[in-house]
């Protein structure tokens, strides 16, 4: 079935673009706003409204497939592509992608994505957000054209199997790490709470005391309010490099001592620490430091897992971190990889290497990108998938949970069709 048109519309995301460097340098808070001047190129303010682009592919039978272009909250930081604004990039899609897609058969997701990913403008690849959204629309188009669910297209083309059970959902709290944790416990989120520990003085503590207090509080909150003793969620705390900032990025012993303490406080619950240090210089330095800290913890038989995030953005990056065991788990931050074909390959590669695959993303996505990501996860079966977009818990969890259960219900129904 042929593609006859590609149509774009500007949109909003479920959160904001935040200048991470300015925040790390001490930008203040005033309500929802950050105060002070932006530092990263392209930002008009430290926080500004997130933008997206919906890409709609029209098939010759009138069906419309769509996906959403979106970029991460902390755009322009940690080696990522610059700020993504709809007015700047809709003309790029119209000029360089639309002519390549119109007239093509919507019959092979991988081939169409390879064609799209190869497009260069002025010698550079297209912005990751463009490749992210267009690949979603391509997957939906192939699914609609061939009468399959998107997860079935992925499974068929990559030789994997659509899961018969839900993938654990990881919810994120934003700064409202107390009330939002209650929502997570109430809804039975399997992984929680992210917690946004992105400042040493106000959130971690100069000696790590504030995070210790929070983990102890969270442990008691789960024990006191869980619906049954069978509910045993994994704690997953993103510390944005603050442990390294407090104890020294290369002081692996001191960091490991502290992480072991956190692990003991969390018991009986398992805990993961994302981004323990942030070597804000280059990928190899970050990878080497994280690999060394991972080894230090493994040598101690510590059961706390480390999660790679910063400087682990592309499929190539993820392979490098996985090959060098830089972390026990890698966040596959879906918009950073460009086409979702790369997300699929990243999950499968991590599984092959025995590294935990966390199919993540950002709060700064849309409902549509989250739905398509669920289909990729159900086909590739990572350890966990992020609830997105937004930081309100309820909305992102609902979107991911409901799409996952639609897939499971349709799989079951299709078995009955065959009978």
C-alpha positions as CSV (number, residue, x, y, z in Angstrom):
1,X,0.0,0.0,0.0
2,X,1.5,3.3,-1.1
3,X,2.2,6.5,0.9
4,X,0.4,9.4,-0.8
5,X,1.1,12.3,1.6
6,X,3.0,13.4,4.7
7,X,1.4,16.1,6.8
8,X,2.9,17.9,9.9
9,X,1.3,19.8,12.8
10,X,3.0,21.6,15.7
11,X,2.2,20.3,19.2
12,X,3.0,20.5,22.9
13,X,4.8,17.9,24.9
14,X,3.9,16.6,28.4
15,X,6.5,18.7,30.2
16,X,9.2,21.3,29.5
17,X,12.6,22.0,28.1
18,X,15.0,22.7,31.0
19,X,18.6,24.0,30.7
20,X,20.4,21.4,32.7
21,X,23.7,23.3,32.9
22,X,22.0,26.4,34.3
23,X,20.2,24.2,36.9
24,X,23.4,22.6,37.9
25,X,25.0,26.0,38.3
26,X,22.3,27.0,40.8
27,X,19.3,28.4,38.9
28,X,16.6,29.3,41.4
29,X,13.0,28.3,41.6
30,X,9.9,30.5,41.6
31,X,6.9,28.3,41.4
32,X,7.0,26.3,38.2
33,X,9.6,28.7,36.8
34,X,13.4,28.6,37.1
35,X,15.0,32.0,37.7
36,X,18.3,33.2,36.3
37,X,19.8,33.2,32.8
38,X,20.0,30.2,30.5
39,X,23.5,28.8,29.7
40,X,22.9,26.3,26.9
41,X,22.7,27.6,23.4
42,X,19.1,28.0,22.0
43,X,17.3,28.5,25.3
44,X,15.4,31.7,25.8
45,X,14.9,30.9,29.5
46,X,16.1,28.2,31.9
47,X,12.7,26.5,31.5
48,X,10.4,26.8,28.5
49,X,7.4,25.0,27.1
50,X,8.2,21.7,25.4
51,X,7.3,21.4,21.7
52,X,6.6,18.5,19.4
53,X,5.7,17.9,15.8
54,X,3.0,15.3,14.8
55,X,3.9,13.6,11.5
56,X,0.9,12.1,9.7
57,X,1.5,9.6,6.9
58,X,-1.5,9.2,4.6
59,X,-2.0,5.9,2.9
60,X,-3.7,5.4,-0.4
61,X,-6.7,3.7,1.2
62,X,-7.3,6.8,3.3
63,X,-5.8,5.5,6.6
64,X,-3.7,7.9,8.5
65,X,-0.7,6.8,10.5
66,X,1.1,9.1,12.9
67,X,4.0,9.6,15.3
68,X,5.3,12.5,17.3
69,X,8.7,14.1,17.1
70,X,9.9,15.1,20.6
71,X,13.2,15.8,22.3
72,X,14.3,15.2,25.9
73,X,13.8,17.6,28.7
74,X,17.5,18.4,29.0
75,X,18.1,19.1,25.3
76,X,21.6,20.3,24.4
77,X,23.3,18.7,27.4
78,X,25.4,15.6,27.7
79,X,26.2,15.4,24.0
80,X,22.6,15.6,22.8
81,X,21.2,17.5,19.8
82,X,20.1,21.1,20.3
83,X,16.7,22.5,21.4
84,X,13.9,21.2,19.2
85,X,11.4,23.9,18.1
86,X,8.5,23.1,15.8
87,X,8.7,26.2,13.7
88,X,12.3,25.4,12.9
89,X,11.9,21.8,11.9
90,X,8.5,21.4,10.2
91,X,10.1,22.9,7.0
92,X,12.9,20.3,7.3
93,X,10.4,17.5,7.3
94,X,8.5,19.0,4.4
95,X,11.6,19.6,2.3
96,X,13.7,16.6,2.9
97,X,11.6,13.7,4.2
98,X,8.2,14.1,2.5
99,X,9.6,13.7,-1.0
100,X,11.4,10.5,0.0
101,X,8.3,8.9,1.5
102,X,5.6,9.8,-0.9
103,X,5.1,7.1,-3.4
104,X,6.9,4.4,-1.4
105,X,5.2,1.2,-0.4
106,X,4.5,1.0,3.4
107,X,5.5,-2.6,3.5
108,X,8.8,-2.8,5.5
109,X,9.5,-0.8,8.6
110,X,13.3,-1.4,8.8
111,X,13.9,-0.5,5.1
112,X,11.9,2.7,5.3
113,X,13.6,3.7,8.5
114,X,17.1,3.0,7.0
115,X,16.2,5.3,4.1
116,X,15.0,8.0,6.4
117,X,18.0,7.7,8.8
118,X,20.4,8.1,5.9
119,X,19.1,11.6,4.9
120,X,21.6,14.3,5.6
121,X,21.2,18.1,5.4
122,X,24.4,20.1,5.0
123,X,26.4,17.0,5.8
124,X,24.6,16.4,9.1
125,X,22.0,13.8,10.0
126,X,18.5,14.9,10.8
127,X,17.8,16.0,14.4
128,X,17.1,13.0,16.6
129,X,13.6,14.3,17.4
130,X,12.7,14.3,13.7
131,X,14.0,10.7,13.2
132,X,12.2,9.7,16.4
133,X,8.7,10.9,15.2
134,X,9.0,10.0,11.6
135,X,10.0,6.4,12.5
136,X,7.0,6.1,14.7
137,X,4.7,7.2,11.9
138,X,6.5,4.7,9.6
139,X,5.9,1.9,12.0
140,X,2.2,2.8,12.3
141,X,1.9,3.0,8.5
142,X,3.4,-0.4,8.0
143,X,1.1,-1.9,10.7
144,X,-2.0,-0.3,9.2
145,X,-1.0,-1.2,5.6
146,X,-0.5,-4.9,6.6
147,X,-3.2,-5.4,9.1
148,X,-1.0,-5.9,12.1
149,X,-0.3,-4.3,15.5
150,X,2.8,-2.3,15.6
151,X,4.4,-4.7,18.1
152,X,3.7,-7.5,15.7
153,X,5.6,-5.7,12.9
154,X,8.6,-5.2,15.2
155,X,8.5,-8.9,16.3
156,X,8.2,-10.1,12.7
157,X,11.0,-8.0,11.4
158,X,13.5,-8.4,14.3
159,X,12.9,-12.1,15.1
160,X,11.5,-11.6,18.6
161,X,8.3,-12.5,20.3
162,X,5.5,-10.2,21.6
163,X,5.4,-10.5,25.4
164,X,2.5,-12.5,27.0
165,X,2.8,-10.4,30.2
166,X,3.1,-6.7,31.0
167,X,6.5,-5.0,31.1
168,X,7.3,-3.4,34.5
169,X,6.5,0.3,34.4
170,X,8.8,2.9,35.9
171,X,7.1,6.0,37.2
172,X,8.8,9.4,37.8
173,X,8.0,11.9,40.4
174,X,9.7,15.1,39.4
175,X,10.3,17.4,42.4
176,X,7.1,16.3,44.1
177,X,8.9,13.2,45.3
178,X,6.6,12.7,48.4
179,X,3.0,13.1,47.2
180,X,3.8,11.5,43.8
181,X,5.4,8.5,45.5
182,X,2.1,8.0,47.3
183,X,0.3,7.9,43.9
184,X,2.8,5.3,42.6
185,X,2.3,3.1,45.7
186,X,-1.5,3.5,45.3
187,X,-1.4,2.4,41.7
188,X,1.0,-0.4,42.2
189,X,3.8,0.9,40.1
190,X,6.5,-1.8,39.8
191,X,9.4,0.6,39.7
192,X,9.6,4.0,41.5
193,X,10.0,6.9,42.0
194,X,12.9,8.5,40.0
195,X,12.9,11.3,42.6
196,X,14.9,14.0,40.6
197,X,17.9,14.2,42.9
198,X,19.7,16.9,40.8
199,X,21.2,19.2,43.5
200,X,23.8,18.3,46.1
201,X,22.8,20.9,48.7
202,X,19.1,20.7,48.5
203,X,18.4,17.1,47.6
204,X,21.4,14.8,48.2
205,X,23.0,16.5,51.1
206,X,26.7,17.4,51.3
207,X,27.3,14.0,53.0
208,X,24.4,12.3,51.3
209,X,22.2,12.6,54.3
210,X,19.1,14.0,52.6
211,X,18.9,11.1,50.1
212,X,19.3,8.7,53.0
213,X,16.4,10.3,54.8
214,X,14.2,10.1,51.6
215,X,15.0,6.4,50.9
216,X,14.2,5.6,54.5
217,X,10.9,7.5,54.2
218,X,10.0,5.8,51.0
219,X,10.7,2.4,52.4
220,X,8.4,3.0,55.3
221,X,5.8,4.5,53.0
222,X,5.7,1.4,50.9
223,X,5.5,-1.0,53.9
224,X,2.7,1.0,55.5
225,X,0.5,1.6,52.5
226,X,1.1,-1.3,50.0
227,X,-2.1,-3.2,49.2
228,X,-0.5,-6.5,49.9
229,X,2.8,-8.1,50.9
230,X,3.2,-9.3,47.4
231,X,3.8,-5.7,46.3
232,X,7.5,-5.2,46.3
233,X,8.5,-2.5,43.9
234,X,12.1,-1.7,42.8
235,X,13.3,1.7,44.0
236,X,15.0,3.5,41.1
237,X,16.6,6.9,42.1
238,X,18.1,9.2,39.5
239,X,20.8,11.3,41.2
240,X,22.1,13.2,38.2
241,X,25.7,12.9,39.1
242,X,25.3,14.3,42.5
243,X,27.0,11.4,44.3
244,X,30.1,12.0,42.3
245,X,29.9,15.7,42.9
246,X,29.6,15.1,46.7
247,X,32.2,12.3,47.1
248,X,34.4,12.8,44.0
249,X,33.8,11.4,40.5
250,X,36.9,9.2,40.7
251,X,36.7,8.3,44.4
252,X,35.1,4.9,43.7
253,X,35.6,3.7,47.3
254,X,33.8,6.6,48.9
255,X,30.9,6.5,46.3
256,X,30.6,2.7,46.8
257,X,30.6,3.0,50.6
258,X,27.7,5.5,50.3
259,X,25.8,3.5,47.7
260,X,26.1,0.4,49.9
261,X,24.5,2.4,52.8
262,X,21.6,3.4,50.6
263,X,21.1,-0.2,49.6
264,X,20.9,-1.3,53.3
265,X,18.4,1.5,54.1
266,X,16.2,0.4,51.2
267,X,15.9,-3.2,52.3
268,X,13.8,-5.3,51.9
269,X,13.4,-3.5,48.5
270,X,15.8,-3.6,45.7
271,X,17.3,-0.3,44.6
272,X,18.9,1.1,41.5
273,X,20.9,4.3,41.3
274,X,20.9,6.1,37.9
275,X,23.7,8.4,36.9
276,X,25.9,8.3,40.1
277,X,28.5,10.6,38.5
278,X,28.4,12.9,35.6
279,X,31.9,13.5,34.0
280,X,30.7,16.5,32.0
281,X,33.5,16.3,29.5
282,X,33.3,13.3,27.1
283,X,31.8,9.9,26.6
284,X,34.9,7.8,27.2
285,X,35.6,9.5,30.6
286,X,32.0,8.9,31.7
287,X,32.1,5.3,30.5
288,X,35.4,4.5,32.2
289,X,34.3,6.0,35.5
290,X,31.0,4.2,35.6
291,X,32.6,0.9,34.6
292,X,35.1,1.3,37.5
293,X,32.3,2.1,40.0
294,X,30.3,-0.9,38.7
295,X,33.3,-3.2,39.2
296,X,33.9,-1.8,42.7
297,X,30.3,-2.6,43.7
298,X,30.4,-6.1,42.1
299,X,33.7,-6.9,43.9
300,X,31.9,-6.1,47.2
301,X,28.9,-8.3,46.1
302,X,26.7,-5.2,46.6
303,X,23.2,-5.8,45.2
304,X,22.6,-2.1,44.3
305,X,22.4,-1.7,40.5
306,X,23.9,1.2,38.6
307,X,22.1,2.7,35.6
308,X,23.9,4.4,32.8
309,X,22.4,7.6,31.4
310,X,24.6,10.7,30.8
311,X,26.8,10.5,27.6
312,X,25.0,7.2,26.7
313,X,22.7,8.6,24.0
314,X,23.1,6.8,20.7
315,X,23.0,3.2,19.7
316,X,26.8,3.3,19.3
317,X,27.1,4.8,22.9
318,X,24.8,2.1,24.3
319,X,26.8,-0.7,22.7
320,X,30.0,0.9,24.1
321,X,28.7,1.1,27.7
322,X,27.3,-2.4,27.5
323,X,30.5,-3.9,26.1
324,X,32.5,-2.3,28.9
325,X,29.9,-3.2,31.6
326,X,29.6,0.5,32.5
327,X,26.5,0.0,34.7
328,X,24.3,-2.9,35.4
329,X,21.5,-1.4,33.3
330,X,21.5,1.1,30.5
331,X,18.7,3.7,30.0
332,X,17.8,3.6,26.4
333,X,16.5,7.2,26.2
334,X,14.3,6.8,23.2
335,X,14.3,10.3,21.7
336,X,18.1,10.5,21.9
337,X,18.5,7.5,19.6
338,X,16.7,9.0,16.7
339,X,14.6,6.4,14.9
340,X,12.8,3.9,17.1
341,X,14.5,1.2,15.0
342,X,17.6,2.1,17.0
343,X,15.7,1.7,20.3
344,X,14.7,-1.7,19.2
345,X,18.2,-2.7,18.3
346,X,19.6,-1.2,21.6
347,X,17.2,-3.3,23.7
348,X,18.1,-6.4,21.9
349,X,21.8,-5.7,22.1
350,X,21.8,-5.1,25.8
351,X,19.9,-8.4,26.3
352,X,22.4,-10.2,24.2
353,X,25.3,-8.8,26.4
354,X,23.5,-9.6,29.7
355,X,23.1,-5.9,30.6
356,X,19.7,-4.7,31.9
357,X,17.7,-2.8,29.2
358,X,15.6,0.1,30.5
359,X,13.5,1.5,27.7
360,X,13.2,5.0,28.9
361,X,12.7,8.3,27.4
362,X,11.7,11.6,28.8
363,X,8.9,13.4,30.6
364,X,9.0,15.8,27.7
365,X,7.3,13.5,25.2
366,X,3.7,13.0,24.1
367,X,1.0,10.5,24.5
368,X,1.6,9.2,21.0
369,X,5.3,8.6,21.3
370,X,4.6,6.8,24.6
371,X,2.1,4.5,22.9
372,X,4.4,3.6,20.1
373,X,7.2,2.9,22.6
374,X,5.0,0.5,24.4
375,X,4.7,-1.6,21.2
376,X,8.5,-1.6,20.8
377,X,8.8,-2.8,24.5
378,X,6.2,-5.5,24.2
379,X,8.1,-6.9,21.2
380,X,11.6,-6.6,22.6
381,X,10.8,-7.2,26.3
382,X,13.2,-4.9,28.2
383,X,13.5,-5.0,32.0
384,X,11.3,-2.0,32.4
385,X,9.6,0.8,30.5
386,X,9.2,4.4,31.5
387,X,5.7,5.9,32.2
388,X,5.6,9.0,30.1
389,X,5.0,11.9,29.4
390,X,4.8,14.3,32.2
391,X,5.8,14.2,35.9
392,X,2.2,13.9,37.3
393,X,2.4,10.1,37.6
394,X,-1.3,9.4,36.9
395,X,-1.3,10.5,33.2
396,X,1.9,8.9,32.1
397,X,1.2,5.7,33.9
398,X,-2.3,5.5,32.5
399,X,-1.1,6.0,28.9
400,X,1.6,3.3,29.1
401,X,-0.5,0.8,31.2
402,X,-3.6,1.1,29.0
403,X,-1.7,0.7,25.8
404,X,0.1,-2.4,27.1
405,X,-3.2,-4.0,28.2
406,X,-4.8,-3.2,24.8
407,X,-2.0,-5.2,23.2
408,X,-2.4,-8.1,25.6
409,X,-6.2,-8.2,25.1
410,X,-5.8,-8.1,21.3
411,X,-3.2,-10.9,21.4
412,X,-5.7,-13.0,23.3
413,X,-8.5,-12.1,21.0
414,X,-6.5,-13.0,17.9
415,X,-5.9,-16.5,19.3
416,X,-9.7,-16.9,19.4
417,X,-10.0,-15.6,15.8
418,X,-7.7,-18.4,14.7
419,X,-9.8,-21.0,16.4
